[in-house]
Amino acid sequence: MSTHRKNHRTRQTAALVATAALGLSLAACSTDDGGDDTGSEGEDMTITLGYLPSWTDGLSSAYLLDKELTAAGYTVEHEEMNEVGVLFTALAEGDIDMYPSAWSDLHSTYLDQYGDDLENVGSYYPSADKFLAVPEYTEVDSLDELADNVDLFDGTITGIEPSAGIMEATTDDVIPAYGLTEAGYMLQESGTSPMITALDEAIANEEDILVTMWTPFWANEEYPLKRLEDPQGAFGESENLEFIATAGFSEQHPEVAEWLGQIDLTESFPELDSMVNDSTDDPAAAVDAWLAEYPDAVPPFEG
């Protein structure tokens, strides 16, 4: 990467930090011990991964890539954010190199908006789903039963970050399809952590709660949840989890891009997500434990 490119990244990242209202939280950290960050053919050997740490699919994939790329001689930096719109803006402007867990449909608004400035360098998990869920003991099994049971949930669908794709899908597709506004429901904007807190408290007290949920996500294994049937298919089909990079990434890092395109975690990624959640204070250790259990899950990358 040229000096101009690096200075541009520094200026843009500083600007994002200054925009506190957008909720950007940087936590850049290098996994290398310094030295020349340029390869023998002029390749910039630093790759910056951006993600929302509360969305553990991104956290998990970031630390998995970190381990493999660091072993191949790259310096991997992490930028933790708390708003997906800021993440995609930074990605499109080249302030980060990759979001390692974009959803092909849930994030379609941003993928369409910044399409010319982004690059898909691989899809690693094809079975991501979004849905509404209730505790197993709740006597509702389908979305088409919600309108008749509004009092059971105090008319509240407990959601997550307002910019999340599942919030848009719930608002634009699910609520109209099942007449939930007319029934008296409101989608409550929150955050992933507050939603989990509310879910945890409700289940501890054996109370009913209706939450936005998705897979892969560790909460599905941690809590006794029931996925509500969607007879109208309002949430759509399963989608891909993708490595979305800033435009030009595959030209700058051709070997990395080729390797990313070979990764398929269909069978093992939910377990990685769960293990990372159980060790959020040390995601790298969770990745090590997962690789010990699934040694052939990731194709080798020599760099």
C-alpha positions as CSV (number, residue, x, y, z in Angstrom):
1,M,0.0,0.0,0.0
2,S,1.4,3.4,-0.9
3,T,2.2,6.1,1.7
4,H,-0.7,8.2,0.3
5,R,-3.1,5.2,0.9
6,K,-1.9,4.8,4.5
7,N,-2.2,8.5,5.2
8,H,-5.7,8.5,3.7
9,R,-6.6,5.6,6.0
10,T,-5.2,7.4,9.0
11,R,-7.2,10.6,8.2
12,Q,-10.4,8.7,7.6
13,T,-10.1,6.6,10.7
14,A,-9.5,9.7,12.8
15,A,-12.6,11.3,11.3
16,L,-14.7,8.3,12.2
17,V,-13.4,8.4,15.7
18,A,-14.3,12.1,16.0
19,T,-17.9,11.3,14.9
20,A,-19.0,10.1,18.3
21,A,-22.6,10.3,17.4
22,L,-22.1,7.5,14.9
23,G,-21.0,5.2,17.7
24,L,-17.6,4.2,16.3
25,S,-15.3,2.4,18.8
26,L,-11.9,1.6,17.6
27,A,-9.8,-1.1,19.1
28,A,-7.0,-1.5,16.7
29,C,-4.4,-4.1,17.8
30,S,-1.6,-5.7,16.0
31,T,-0.8,-9.4,16.3
32,D,2.7,-8.9,14.9
33,D,5.7,-7.6,16.8
34,G,6.6,-4.8,14.3
35,G,9.1,-4.6,11.5
36,D,8.6,-4.1,7.8
37,D,4.9,-4.6,6.8
38,T,5.6,-4.7,3.1
39,G,6.1,-8.0,1.3
40,S,8.8,-8.8,-1.2
41,E,6.7,-7.8,-4.2
42,G,5.4,-4.6,-2.6
43,E,2.3,-6.0,-1.0
44,D,1.1,-4.3,2.1
45,M,1.2,-7.1,4.7
46,T,-1.3,-5.4,7.1
47,I,-5.0,-6.4,6.9
48,T,-7.6,-4.6,9.0
49,L,-10.7,-6.4,10.0
50,G,-13.8,-4.5,11.1
51,Y,-16.8,-6.0,12.9
52,L,-19.3,-5.5,15.8
53,P,-18.1,-7.6,18.7
54,S,-21.6,-8.2,20.0
55,W,-22.4,-10.0,16.7
56,T,-20.3,-13.1,17.5
57,D,-20.3,-14.4,13.9
58,G,-18.1,-11.5,12.9
59,L,-16.0,-11.8,16.1
60,S,-15.5,-15.5,15.5
61,S,-14.5,-15.2,11.8
62,A,-12.2,-12.2,12.5
63,Y,-10.2,-14.1,15.1
64,L,-10.1,-17.2,12.8
65,L,-8.7,-15.2,9.9
66,D,-6.3,-13.4,12.3
67,K,-4.8,-16.7,13.4
68,E,-4.3,-18.0,9.9
69,L,-3.1,-14.8,8.3
70,T,-0.7,-14.0,11.2
71,A,0.8,-17.4,10.9
72,A,1.5,-16.6,7.2
73,G,3.3,-13.4,8.1
74,Y,0.6,-10.8,7.9
75,T,-0.1,-8.1,10.5
76,V,-3.8,-8.3,11.4
77,E,-5.5,-5.3,13.0
78,H,-9.0,-5.2,14.5
79,E,-11.4,-2.3,14.6
80,E,-14.4,-2.9,16.8
81,M,-17.5,-0.9,16.0
82,N,-21.0,-0.7,17.5
83,E,-23.0,0.5,14.4
84,V,-23.2,-1.5,11.2
85,G,-23.7,1.6,9.0
86,V,-20.4,3.1,10.2
87,L,-18.7,-0.2,9.5
88,F,-19.9,-0.3,5.9
89,T,-19.0,3.4,5.4
90,A,-15.5,2.7,6.7
91,L,-15.2,-0.4,4.5
92,A,-16.3,1.5,1.4
93,E,-13.9,4.3,2.1
94,G,-11.0,1.9,2.6
95,D,-10.5,2.6,6.3
96,I,-10.8,-1.1,7.0
97,D,-10.0,-3.9,4.6
98,M,-12.7,-6.4,5.3
99,Y,-15.9,-7.2,7.2
100,P,-15.5,-10.9,7.6
101,S,-19.2,-11.8,8.2
102,A,-21.6,-9.8,6.1
103,W,-25.1,-11.3,5.5
104,S,-26.0,-11.5,1.8
105,D,-29.6,-10.4,2.4
106,L,-29.7,-8.8,5.9
107,H,-27.0,-6.3,4.8
108,S,-28.3,-5.9,1.3
109,T,-29.1,-2.2,1.9
110,Y,-25.5,-1.4,2.6
111,L,-24.2,-3.8,-0.1
112,D,-26.4,-2.1,-2.7
113,Q,-25.5,1.4,-1.4
114,Y,-21.8,0.9,-1.5
115,G,-21.6,-1.8,-4.2
116,D,-19.0,-0.2,-6.4
117,D,-16.7,0.3,-3.4
118,L,-17.0,-3.2,-2.1
119,E,-15.8,-6.7,-3.2
120,N,-17.1,-10.1,-2.3
121,V,-14.1,-12.3,-1.7
122,G,-15.9,-15.5,-0.5
123,S,-19.0,-17.0,1.1
124,Y,-18.2,-19.3,4.0
125,Y,-21.5,-20.3,5.5
126,P,-24.7,-20.8,3.4
127,S,-27.3,-21.5,6.0
128,A,-27.7,-18.3,7.9
129,D,-31.4,-17.7,9.0
130,K,-33.4,-14.9,10.7
131,F,-36.6,-15.5,12.6
132,L,-38.6,-14.6,15.7
133,A,-38.3,-16.8,18.8
134,V,-39.9,-17.4,22.1
135,P,-39.0,-19.6,25.1
136,E,-39.9,-23.3,24.6
137,Y,-42.6,-23.1,27.3
138,T,-44.5,-20.3,25.5
139,E,-47.7,-21.6,24.0
140,V,-47.2,-20.0,20.6
141,D,-45.7,-21.9,17.7
142,S,-46.2,-19.7,14.6
143,L,-46.0,-16.1,13.5
144,D,-49.6,-16.3,12.5
145,E,-50.6,-16.9,16.1
146,L,-49.1,-13.6,17.3
147,A,-52.0,-11.3,16.4
148,D,-54.2,-13.3,18.8
149,N,-51.7,-13.3,21.6
150,V,-50.5,-9.7,21.8
151,D,-51.1,-9.5,25.6
152,L,-48.8,-12.5,26.1
153,F,-45.9,-10.3,25.1
154,D,-47.2,-6.9,26.2
155,G,-47.3,-6.0,22.5
156,T,-43.5,-6.0,22.3
157,I,-41.0,-7.6,19.9
158,T,-37.7,-7.2,21.6
159,G,-35.1,-6.3,19.0
160,I,-31.5,-5.4,18.6
161,E,-29.5,-2.5,17.1
162,P,-31.9,-0.4,14.9
163,S,-29.5,-0.5,11.9
164,A,-29.4,-4.3,11.9
165,G,-30.8,-6.1,8.9
166,I,-33.1,-8.3,11.0
167,M,-34.8,-5.1,12.3
168,E,-35.4,-3.9,8.8
169,A,-36.7,-7.3,7.7
170,T,-39.0,-7.5,10.7
171,T,-40.4,-4.0,10.1
172,D,-40.7,-4.1,6.4
173,D,-41.7,-7.8,5.8
174,V,-42.8,-9.7,8.9
175,I,-44.9,-7.1,10.7
176,P,-47.0,-6.2,7.6
177,A,-47.3,-9.9,6.5
178,Y,-48.9,-10.9,9.8
179,G,-50.8,-7.7,10.6
180,L,-48.8,-7.1,13.8
181,T,-49.1,-3.3,13.8
182,E,-52.9,-3.5,13.7
183,A,-52.8,-6.2,16.4
184,G,-50.9,-3.8,18.7
185,Y,-47.2,-4.8,18.4
186,M,-44.2,-2.6,18.5
187,L,-40.7,-3.5,17.5
188,Q,-38.5,-2.3,20.4
189,E,-35.1,-1.0,19.3
190,S,-32.3,-2.1,21.7
191,G,-29.0,-3.8,21.1
192,T,-27.8,-7.4,21.0
193,S,-26.5,-7.4,24.6
194,P,-29.7,-5.7,26.1
195,M,-31.8,-8.2,24.1
196,I,-29.9,-11.1,25.6
197,T,-30.3,-9.6,29.1
198,A,-34.0,-9.3,28.6
199,L,-34.2,-12.8,27.3
200,D,-32.1,-14.2,30.2
201,E,-34.3,-12.5,32.8
202,A,-37.5,-13.6,31.2
203,I,-36.5,-17.2,31.0
204,A,-35.1,-17.1,34.6
205,N,-38.6,-16.0,35.7
206,E,-40.5,-18.3,33.3
207,E,-42.0,-15.2,31.6
208,D,-43.0,-15.0,27.9
209,I,-40.9,-12.9,25.6
210,L,-40.7,-12.4,21.8
211,V,-37.3,-11.7,20.4
212,T,-35.5,-11.3,17.1
213,M,-33.1,-14.2,16.6
214,W,-30.8,-15.6,14.0
215,T,-28.5,-18.5,13.2
216,P,-25.6,-19.0,13.6
217,F,-25.8,-17.4,17.0
218,W,-24.7,-18.9,20.3
219,A,-28.0,-18.0,22.1
220,N,-29.8,-20.7,20.3
221,E,-27.8,-23.3,22.2
222,E,-27.5,-21.4,25.4
223,Y,-31.3,-20.8,25.9
224,P,-34.3,-23.1,25.5
225,L,-35.7,-21.2,22.5
226,K,-38.5,-22.1,20.0
227,R,-38.2,-20.7,16.5
228,L,-41.7,-19.5,15.4
229,E,-42.9,-21.0,12.1
230,D,-43.2,-18.5,9.2
231,P,-45.9,-19.9,7.0
232,Q,-45.9,-16.9,4.7
233,G,-42.1,-17.0,4.2
234,A,-41.8,-13.3,5.2
235,F,-38.3,-13.7,6.5
236,G,-37.2,-15.2,3.2
237,E,-34.7,-18.0,2.4
238,S,-31.5,-18.9,4.1
239,E,-28.6,-16.6,3.2
240,N,-24.8,-16.6,3.0
241,L,-22.2,-15.2,5.4
242,E,-19.6,-13.5,3.3
243,F,-16.2,-12.0,3.4
244,I,-16.8,-8.4,2.1
245,A,-13.7,-6.4,1.4
246,T,-13.0,-2.9,0.2
247,A,-12.8,-2.6,-3.6
248,G,-9.4,-3.6,-4.9
249,F,-8.6,-6.1,-2.1
250,S,-8.2,-9.1,-4.4
251,E,-5.7,-7.1,-6.5
252,Q,-3.8,-5.9,-3.5
253,H,-3.9,-9.4,-1.8
254,P,-4.5,-11.9,-4.5
255,E,-3.3,-15.0,-2.5
256,V,-5.4,-14.0,0.5
257,A,-8.5,-13.5,-1.7
258,E,-8.0,-16.9,-3.4
259,W,-7.7,-18.6,0.0
260,L,-10.8,-16.9,1.4
261,G,-12.8,-18.1,-1.6
262,Q,-11.9,-21.7,-0.6
263,I,-13.2,-21.5,3.0
264,D,-16.4,-23.5,3.7
265,L,-17.5,-23.7,7.3
266,T,-21.0,-25.1,6.6
267,E,-20.6,-28.0,9.1
268,S,-18.5,-26.4,11.8
269,F,-19.1,-22.6,12.1
270,P,-22.0,-22.7,14.7
271,E,-19.7,-24.6,17.1
272,L,-17.0,-21.9,16.6
273,D,-19.5,-19.1,17.3
274,S,-20.6,-20.9,20.5
275,M,-17.0,-21.5,21.7
276,V,-16.0,-17.9,21.1
277,N,-19.0,-16.7,23.0
278,D,-17.9,-18.9,25.9
279,S,-14.5,-17.2,25.8
280,T,-15.1,-13.6,24.8
281,D,-12.3,-12.5,27.0
282,D,-9.9,-14.6,24.8
283,P,-11.4,-15.3,21.4
284,A,-8.0,-16.4,20.1
285,A,-7.9,-19.2,22.6
286,A,-11.4,-20.3,21.5
287,V,-10.3,-20.4,17.9
288,D,-7.3,-22.6,19.0
289,A,-9.7,-25.0,20.8
290,W,-12.0,-25.1,17.8
291,L,-9.2,-25.8,15.4
292,A,-8.0,-28.6,17.6
293,E,-11.5,-30.1,17.3
294,Y,-11.9,-29.4,13.6
295,P,-8.3,-29.5,12.2
296,D,-9.4,-29.8,8.6
297,A,-12.1,-27.1,8.7
298,V,-9.9,-24.4,7.1
299,P,-7.8,-25.0,4.0
300,P,-4.1,-24.3,4.7
301,F,-2.7,-20.9,3.7
302,E,1.0,-20.4,3.2
303,G,1.0,-16.9,2.0
